[in-house]
Amino acid sequence: MDGLREQKALLRKAVRAQLAKLSADEINQQSESITEQVRDLAAYQNARAVCVFLSMPGKEVSTSALVLDAFKDGKSVYVPYIHAVGEGKQKEKVIDMLKLWDKNDFDSLIPDSWGIPSLDHESVGQRDNALGGKGPQKTGEGPQEMSPELDLIFMPAVAFDRSHRRLGHGKGFYDRYLQKYHSAATITGRTMPALVGLALQQQLLPISEDVPVDRFDWLVDSVVVAK
C-alpha cells in the first residue's frame, strides 16, 4: 500500500508540474473545447440531473460554462459540498452532492481558500441532496433513507489514463461517495450515473503510462479531453 501511495504521489507531482506551465488563456481555450464536446455526448443530452465539480483556478478544466449550459438546457445541477461527519477520532470529511437553484445562485458562490466557488454553509440545509432529502447527510444515515437522483457525474482528477483509470487528489472523496451511491442505487433499483472525466491535454497520460489503482479506485466510463 505504501508503494502504491508513493507511485500516486510521484505521478501527481509530475502532472501538476505540467499544469503549472499553462497560462490562464490556454486553460480557457482547452475548457471551451471540452465544453463543446460535452454538449454532443448522449450521456449529457439524455441526463436530467447532473453533478458538476467546481474548478480550482489554474489547476483543472474550468466548468463554469458547463454549469450555465446545464441550466439553459433545463437540467438539475448538483455540486460537491465537503463537510465533516462523526465525532472525535471517528470524525472524517466527506462529500455530498447538493443542488444549485439557478444561475443567480451559482453567480453568488464565494471562492474558498483554494479559489473554488463554494456553497454558503447557511444555505446547505435548504438544498436538495442527490441521494434524497435536504442538506448534507448525517452520520448513521444508511442506504435505506436514500433516493438517488443523478444521471451523470463529471469527475475531476489530477490525471486519467487511456483505460479510464483516474488519479484523484488523494483524499478519496469521490471513491467513497461513489461506493455510497452504488449501495443506494442497488437497494432502490436505480442504475449508476454515467461517470465522465474531464481532462486538459496535460492530464491525459501517454498511451504507455497507467494510473496506479487499487480495488477502492473507481474507473470512469469515458474521458473528454481537450482537442
Disulfide bonds with the S-S distance in Angstrom:
none
